[in-house]
């Protein structure tokens, strides 16, 4: 009703599985090919939406506590491959990355930040090498005061991210809509909104 076109991982529109990944786009975006999506062996989803001018890769990375570090690292390894594949193309990588536990001045301090060989650390420390920027930090100047997990207790965390390639200009600030009345029954995450 608000003019957005929505995409989620389902072959024929609606799937009985939980929807980990939903992407909504509004504006003069051009023709879109049939979205490609996949489900990992652990049931977590990846969705690629291809427009004529750019690509959106939306992903859900499992947390380490409930799924194990190996599973989480498998997904970050997958993300590293995707970022490399998207290098040089107008692209957005977004979604619930379940990381980091904390941030300081744009430096990510995840659960494995003390182990630089781990894939999660390699992913976050390799953003510049892939030509991607963190749009939340870029447009807000700081990560403080932003929350993507509405039910989070304790320190503010940013589970959901928007990473943009060098070809993408972000207009205004990237914001989380934390109005809880829009969320009951849908998700414990706040929608992430951006104008590009």
Buried (B, 14 or more C-beta within 10 A) or exposed (E): EEEEEEBBBBEEEEBEEEBBBBBEBEEEBEEBEEBEBEBBEEEBBBBBBBBEEBBBBBBBBBBBEEBEBEBBBBBBBBBBEBBEBBBEEBBBBBBBBBBBBBBEEEEBBBBBBEEEEBBBBBBBEBBEEBBBBBBBBBBBEEBEEBBBBBEBEEEBBBBBBBBBBEBBEBEEBBBBEBEEEEBEEEBEBBBBEBEB
